Amino acid sequence: MMANFKHADGTAFRPEAYTVTVTPLSEDDGGGFLATIPDLPGCMGDGETEMEAILDVRSAALCWIEGALADGEDIPAPSRRALEAAE
């Protein structure tokens, strides 16, 4: 069950609304992929596949939001609407 986080304007927080950047990792860095959400600085995830990395960073976004709210910060809105894709 996902927590009911809200943006300052009252709209619901939806991790899938944020753009995710996926970067291949070198074999020296363990291989696989690194995913980040640029609108949530420091929010990252990884995985063996691009999809695993995306799912991991979307899960990490919930922890990122919990931390931001605990620190008294507002949840940043997505800077642009992410494209919907089948996952």
PyRosetta script that sets phi, psi and omega in degrees:
from pyrosetta import init, pose_from_sequence

init()
pose = pose_from_sequence("MMANFKHADGTAFRPEAYTVTVTPLSEDDGGGFLATIPDLPGCMGDGETEMEAILDVRSAALCWIEGALADGEDIPAPSRRALEAAE")
pose.set_psi(1, 128.8)
pose.set_omega(1, -178.2)
pose.set_phi(2, -86.4)
pose.set_psi(2, 138.5)
pose.set_omega(2, 177.2)
pose.set_phi(3, -62.1)
pose.set_psi(3, 157.6)
pose.set_omega(3, -176.7)
pose.set_phi(4, -97.7)
pose.set_psi(4, 66.9)
pose.set_omega(4, -179.6)
pose.set_phi(5, -79.5)
pose.set_psi(5, 146.9)
pose.set_omega(5, -179.1)
pose.set_phi(6, -130.2)
pose.set_psi(6, 148.3)
pose.set_omega(6, 171.7)
pose.set_phi(7, -75.6)
pose.set_psi(7, 166.8)
pose.set_omega(7, 179.9)
pose.set_phi(8, -56.9)
pose.set_psi(8, -29.9)
pose.set_omega(8, -179.5)
pose.set_phi(9, -83.4)
pose.set_psi(9, 2.2)
pose.set_omega(9, 177.4)
pose.set_phi(10, 92.4)
pose.set_psi(10, -8.0)
pose.set_omega(10, 178.6)
pose.set_phi(11, -75.4)
pose.set_psi(11, 150.8)
pose.set_omega(11, -178.2)
pose.set_phi(12, -70.4)
pose.set_psi(12, 141.7)
pose.set_omega(12, 173.9)
pose.set_phi(13, -76.5)
pose.set_psi(13, 127.9)
pose.set_omega(13, 177.7)
pose.set_phi(14, -130.0)
pose.set_psi(14, 108.5)
pose.set_omega(14, -178.2)
pose.set_phi(15, -55.1)
pose.set_psi(15, -32.6)
pose.set_omega(15, -177.8)
pose.set_phi(16, -71.1)
pose.set_psi(16, -10.5)
pose.set_omega(16, 179.4)
pose.set_phi(17, -80.5)
pose.set_psi(17, -11.9)
pose.set_omega(17, -177.6)
pose.set_phi(18, -93.1)
pose.set_psi(18, 142.1)
pose.set_omega(18, 175.6)
pose.set_phi(19, -69.0)
pose.set_psi(19, 134.3)
pose.set_omega(19, 177.8)
pose.set_phi(20, -112.1)
pose.set_psi(20, 135.7)
pose.set_omega(20, 174.8)
pose.set_phi(21, -106.5)
pose.set_psi(21, 127.6)
pose.set_omega(21, -179.1)
pose.set_phi(22, -115.4)
pose.set_psi(22, 131.0)
pose.set_omega(22, -178.2)
pose.set_phi(23, -128.8)
pose.set_psi(23, 132.0)
pose.set_omega(23, 175.3)
pose.set_phi(24, -66.6)
pose.set_psi(24, 142.2)
pose.set_omega(24, 175.6)
pose.set_phi(25, -97.7)
pose.set_psi(25, 143.8)
pose.set_omega(25, 178.6)
pose.set_phi(26, -70.6)
pose.set_psi(26, 162.1)
pose.set_omega(26, 176.4)
pose.set_phi(27, -60.7)
pose.set_psi(27, -32.9)
pose.set_omega(27, 177.3)
pose.set_phi(28, -63.6)
pose.set_psi(28, -28.0)
pose.set_omega(28, 178.7)
pose.set_phi(29, -94.6)
pose.set_psi(29, 9.6)
pose.set_omega(29, 176.9)
pose.set_phi(30, 101.3)
pose.set_psi(30, -3.2)
pose.set_omega(30, -179.3)
pose.set_phi(31, 72.1)
pose.set_psi(31, -174.7)
pose.set_omega(31, -178.8)
pose.set_phi(32, 80.3)
pose.set_psi(32, -149.9)
pose.set_omega(32, -173.9)
pose.set_phi(33, -137.7)
pose.set_psi(33, 148.3)
pose.set_omega(33, 174.6)
pose.set_phi(34, -111.0)
pose.set_psi(34, 131.7)
pose.set_omega(34, 176.9)
pose.set_phi(35, -119.5)
pose.set_psi(35, 136.9)
pose.set_omega(35, 177.1)
pose.set_phi(36, -130.9)
pose.set_psi(36, 158.2)
pose.set_omega(36, 172.8)
pose.set_phi(37, -116.2)
pose.set_psi(37, 101.0)
pose.set_omega(37, -175.3)
pose.set_phi(38, -55.5)
pose.set_psi(38, -31.5)
pose.set_omega(38, -179.7)
pose.set_phi(39, -73.0)
pose.set_psi(39, -12.6)
pose.set_omega(39, 178.8)
pose.set_phi(40, -120.6)
pose.set_psi(40, 82.7)
pose.set_omega(40, -172.8)
pose.set_phi(41, -52.5)
pose.set_psi(41, 128.2)
pose.set_omega(41, 179.6)
pose.set_phi(42, 87.9)
pose.set_psi(42, -4.8)
pose.set_omega(42, 179.5)
pose.set_phi(43, -82.2)
pose.set_psi(43, 117.4)
pose.set_omega(43, -177.9)
pose.set_phi(44, -147.4)
pose.set_psi(44, 159.6)
pose.set_omega(44, 176.3)
pose.set_phi(45, -148.9)
pose.set_psi(45, 169.0)
pose.set_omega(45, 178.8)
pose.set_phi(46, -144.7)
pose.set_psi(46, 170.4)
pose.set_omega(46, 179.1)
pose.set_phi(47, -173.8)
pose.set_psi(47, 166.4)
pose.set_omega(47, 177.4)
pose.set_phi(48, -66.8)
pose.set_psi(48, -33.1)
pose.set_omega(48, 179.2)
pose.set_phi(49, -119.6)
pose.set_psi(49, 166.2)
pose.set_omega(49, 177.2)
pose.set_phi(50, -59.6)
pose.set_psi(50, -42.4)
pose.set_omega(50, -178.4)
pose.set_phi(51, -64.9)
pose.set_psi(51, -41.4)
pose.set_omega(51, 177.3)
pose.set_phi(52, -60.6)
pose.set_psi(52, -40.5)
pose.set_omega(52, 179.4)
pose.set_phi(53, -65.5)
pose.set_psi(53, -40.2)
pose.set_omega(53, 178.7)
pose.set_phi(54, -64.8)
pose.set_psi(54, -45.6)
pose.set_omega(54, 178.5)
pose.set_phi(55, -62.7)
pose.set_psi(55, -38.6)
pose.set_omega(55, 179.6)
pose.set_phi(56, -65.4)
pose.set_psi(56, -43.0)
pose.set_omega(56, -178.8)
pose.set_phi(57, -70.9)
pose.set_psi(57, -32.0)
pose.set_omega(57, 176.8)
pose.set_phi(58, -66.9)
pose.set_psi(58, -36.9)
pose.set_omega(58, 174.8)
pose.set_phi(59, -67.5)
pose.set_psi(59, -42.0)
pose.set_omega(59, 178.7)
pose.set_phi(60, -62.9)
pose.set_psi(60, -29.0)
pose.set_omega(60, 179.6)
pose.set_phi(61, -61.0)
pose.set_psi(61, -35.7)
pose.set_omega(61, 178.9)
pose.set_phi(62, -65.0)
pose.set_psi(62, -41.4)
pose.set_omega(62, 176.6)
pose.set_phi(63, -66.6)
pose.set_psi(63, -38.3)
pose.set_omega(63, 179.8)
pose.set_phi(64, -61.2)
pose.set_psi(64, -44.8)
pose.set_omega(64, -178.9)
pose.set_phi(65, -65.1)
pose.set_psi(65, -43.8)
pose.set_omega(65, 178.0)
pose.set_phi(66, -56.2)
pose.set_psi(66, -44.3)
pose.set_omega(66, 179.1)
pose.set_phi(67, -64.5)
pose.set_psi(67, -43.6)
pose.set_omega(67, -179.9)
pose.set_phi(68, -62.2)
pose.set_psi(68, -44.3)
pose.set_omega(68, -179.9)
pose.set_phi(69, -66.4)
pose.set_psi(69, -38.4)
pose.set_omega(69, 177.6)
pose.set_phi(70, -62.5)
pose.set_psi(70, -30.1)
pose.set_omega(70, 178.2)
pose.set_phi(71, -86.7)
pose.set_psi(71, 3.1)
pose.set_omega(71, 178.7)
pose.set_phi(72, 80.1)
pose.set_psi(72, 16.7)
pose.set_omega(72, -179.5)
pose.set_phi(73, -92.7)
pose.set_psi(73, 153.7)
pose.set_omega(73, 173.6)
pose.set_phi(74, -79.7)
pose.set_psi(74, 155.4)
pose.set_omega(74, 175.8)
pose.set_phi(75, -81.4)
pose.set_psi(75, 120.0)
pose.set_omega(75, 179.2)
pose.set_phi(76, -67.0)
pose.set_psi(76, 138.5)
pose.set_omega(76, 175.4)
pose.set_phi(77, -75.3)
pose.set_psi(77, 153.7)
pose.set_omega(77, 176.0)
pose.set_phi(78, -59.3)
pose.set_psi(78, 138.2)
pose.set_omega(78, -179.6)
pose.set_phi(79, -70.9)
pose.set_psi(79, -25.1)
pose.set_omega(79, 173.8)
pose.set_phi(80, -155.4)
pose.set_psi(80, 155.9)
pose.set_omega(80, -177.0)
pose.set_phi(81, -71.0)
pose.set_psi(81, 125.3)
pose.set_omega(81, 176.2)
pose.set_phi(82, -71.8)
pose.set_psi(82, 148.6)
pose.set_omega(82, 176.4)
pose.set_phi(83, -70.9)
pose.set_psi(83, 138.4)
pose.set_omega(83, 176.7)
pose.set_phi(84, -76.5)
pose.set_psi(84, 136.6)
pose.set_omega(84, 177.8)
pose.set_phi(85, -141.9)
pose.set_psi(85, 151.0)
pose.set_omega(85, 175.9)
pose.set_phi(86, -70.9)
pose.set_psi(86, 131.2)
pose.set_omega(86, -180.0)
pose.set_phi(87, -110.5)
pose.dump_pdb("model.pdb")
